[in-house]
Amino acid sequence: MTDNLSTRIAVVGGTGPQGRGLGYRLARAGHEVVLGSRDAQRAITAAEELSAQAGGARITGATNLAAAESAGIVLLAVPYDGHAQLVTSLAQALAGKLVISCVNPLSFDRFGPYGRTVSAGSAAEEAAEIVPSATVVGAFHHLAAPLLLDPEADLSHEDVLVCGDATAAKERVMALAADVTGGRALDAGRLRLARQLEPLTAVLISVNKRYRTRSGVALTGLAPAVGKVPA
Amino acid sequence: MTDNLSTRIAVVGGTGPQGRGLGYRLARAGHEVVLGSRDAQRAITAAEELSAQAGGARITGATNLAAAESAGIVLLAVPYDGHAQLVTSLAQALAGKLVISCVNPLSFDRFGPYGRTVSAGSAAEEAAEIVPSATVVGAFHHLAAPLLLDPEADLSHEDVLVCGDATAAKERVMALAADVTGGRALDAGRLRLARQLEPLTAVLISVNKRYRTRSGVALTGLAPAVGKVPA
């Protein structure tokens, strides 16, 4: 499992809705994907289902740790509860790698969803604090899981807002984002702007409930095709 | 100046770019607008300019206090620095009124813009704390001032995300928003989601710098015309 290490993508939390959806879309676009889960068998079952759905795409399942160890790119697609603990447990496997965080620190009460206070500022920055040698990029916060999992859903009109402090890593994630949606990825700026991108999902969930839809984000004022980090 | 009190709109900070732009668009749509400034003469001059630009629309100028006293709807369009102090100084004039906050608590350093920490959670909630009898609604955070001020700029493809805890007030602001942009306003949810809407502007400014544009927000997954708070 080390031959394609640099291009293989592990999805930690790969049996959750967001992780499954992103894994499915990445595999469908030709990437080799390893779904991770606390329970390896659950991940293997999910991988088999998605692989069949994606026409025999390369998706396997493993524990979160084994998945992270086997891949050069690790996508964190877990709930925020237990996030720090999980990232700490994977620190060695994440060291030196490209880590993509789509973690949304949200809570819910009788008034609906809201952004949680994160001492590091955001989940993405928390991961970067725990694994300083990893290159953390924030992305994919706003894509609705049921749409990711729907083979017919056209996501090309949604923008994937990508934040990070390393240009090359950001460009790589922007290319992956274009594979996921078939549309546009935008360089949103520094990693710390994950503080804005992550809890914006609370607004989308609130809108979804009010308008009975699955909303997403698009920015106005930009050319349709913007794939590179601008100079 | 009390005849049209309930429908007259005061713009506190009405000589700043956002305040001027919103005042211009509201007046052009037929609303009676009073621009407020610390310096009454500055507000009067700005009002005369905008009135001419808007074809003789009803725009006058006054001190922030006189503007707020003379209007039933007060739009706060001030920088966050000094916000609490200003709102406190206007508390009597704002009492019992509809207060619309488009205040964005942002700071800038060598890495660009970022959202500031606000102890009340957001500027909108801060205003609501200071003037508990006011009905505070958050809106208009994401419209670029130069586009608001450009008579030719079409803003109908941008969404105005409106948050608040009082449905009737929110509907009223959504109707004003439709007058400002000619497009769609969306009920984004509770007032506390201003914590997400306000600093999202940091992302837009970051994108503007990177892509040399004036970006705005649109949500995907919603019908083109949504003007009412949904049931």
Boltz contact constraints between the chains, C-beta under 6 A:
constraints:
  - contact:
      token1: [A, 111]
      token2: [B, 190]
      max_distance: 6.0
  - contact:
      token1: [A, 112]
      token2: [B, 189]
      max_distance: 6.0
  - contact:
      token1: [A, 114]
      token2: [B, 192]
      max_distance: 6.0
  - contact:
      token1: [A, 115]
      token2: [B, 196]
      max_distance: 6.0
  - contact:
      token1: [A, 157]
      token2: [B, 220]
      max_distance: 6.0
  - contact:
      token1: [A, 158]
      token2: [B, 220]
      max_distance: 6.0
  - contact:
      token1: [A, 187]
      token2: [B, 210]
      max_distance: 6.0
  - contact:
      token1: [A, 188]
      token2: [B, 203]
      max_distance: 6.0
  - contact:
      token1: [A, 189]
      token2: [B, 112]
      max_distance: 6.0
  - contact:
      token1: [A, 189]
      token2: [B, 206]
      max_distance: 6.0
  - contact:
      token1: [A, 190]
      token2: [B, 111]
      max_distance: 6.0
  - contact:
      token1: [A, 192]
      token2: [B, 114]
      max_distance: 6.0
  - contact:
      token1: [A, 193]
      token2: [B, 203]
      max_distance: 6.0
  - contact:
      token1: [A, 196]
      token2: [B, 115]
      max_distance: 6.0
  - contact:
      token1: [A, 196]
      token2: [B, 199]
      max_distance: 6.0
  - contact:
      token1: [A, 196]
      token2: [B, 200]
      max_distance: 6.0
  - contact:
      token1: [A, 196]
      token2: [B, 202]
      max_distance: 6.0
  - contact:
      token1: [A, 196]
      token2: [B, 203]
      max_distance: 6.0
  - contact:
      token1: [A, 199]
      token2: [B, 196]
      max_distance: 6.0
  - contact:
      token1: [A, 200]
      token2: [B, 196]
      max_distance: 6.0
  - contact:
      token1: [A, 202]
      token2: [B, 196]
      max_distance: 6.0
  - contact:
      token1: [A, 203]
      token2: [B, 188]
      max_distance: 6.0
  - contact:
      token1: [A, 203]
      token2: [B, 193]
      max_distance: 6.0
  - contact:
      token1: [A, 203]
      token2: [B, 196]
      max_distance: 6.0
  - contact:
      token1: [A, 206]
      token2: [B, 189]
      max_distance: 6.0
  - contact:
      token1: [A, 210]
      token2: [B, 187]
      max_distance: 6.0
  - contact:
      token1: [A, 210]
      token2: [B, 230]
      max_distance: 6.0
  - contact:
      token1: [A, 211]
      token2: [B, 222]
      max_distance: 6.0
  - contact:
      token1: [A, 211]
      token2: [B, 230]
      max_distance: 6.0
  - contact:
      token1: [A, 213]
      token2: [B, 221]
      max_distance: 6.0
  - contact:
      token1: [A, 213]
      token2: [B, 222]
      max_distance: 6.0
  - contact:
      token1: [A, 214]
      token2: [B, 221]
      max_distance: 6.0
  - contact:
      token1: [A, 215]
      token2: [B, 219]
      max_distance: 6.0
  - contact:
      token1: [A, 215]
      token2: [B, 221]
      max_distance: 6.0
  - contact:
      token1: [A, 216]
      token2: [B, 220]
      max_distance: 6.0
  - contact:
      token1: [A, 216]
      token2: [B, 221]
      max_distance: 6.0
  - contact:
      token1: [A, 218]
      token2: [B, 218]
      max_distance: 6.0
  - contact:
      token1: [A, 218]
      token2: [B, 220]
      max_distance: 6.0
  - contact:
      token1: [A, 219]
      token2: [B, 215]
      max_distance: 6.0
  - contact:
      token1: [A, 220]
      token2: [B, 157]
      max_distance: 6.0
  - contact:
      token1: [A, 220]
      token2: [B, 158]
      max_distance: 6.0
  - contact:
      token1: [A, 220]
      token2: [B, 216]
      max_distance: 6.0
  - contact:
      token1: [A, 220]
      token2: [B, 218]
      max_distance: 6.0
  - contact:
      token1: [A, 221]
      token2: [B, 213]
      max_distance: 6.0
  - contact:
      token1: [A, 221]
      token2: [B, 214]
      max_distance: 6.0
  - contact:
      token1: [A, 221]
      token2: [B, 215]
      max_distance: 6.0
  - contact:
      token1: [A, 221]
      token2: [B, 216]
      max_distance: 6.0
  - contact:
      token1: [A, 222]
      token2: [B, 211]
      max_distance: 6.0
  - contact:
      token1: [A, 222]
      token2: [B, 213]
      max_distance: 6.0
  - contact:
      token1: [A, 230]
      token2: [B, 210]
      max_distance: 6.0
  - contact:
      token1: [A, 230]
      token2: [B, 211]
      max_distance: 6.0
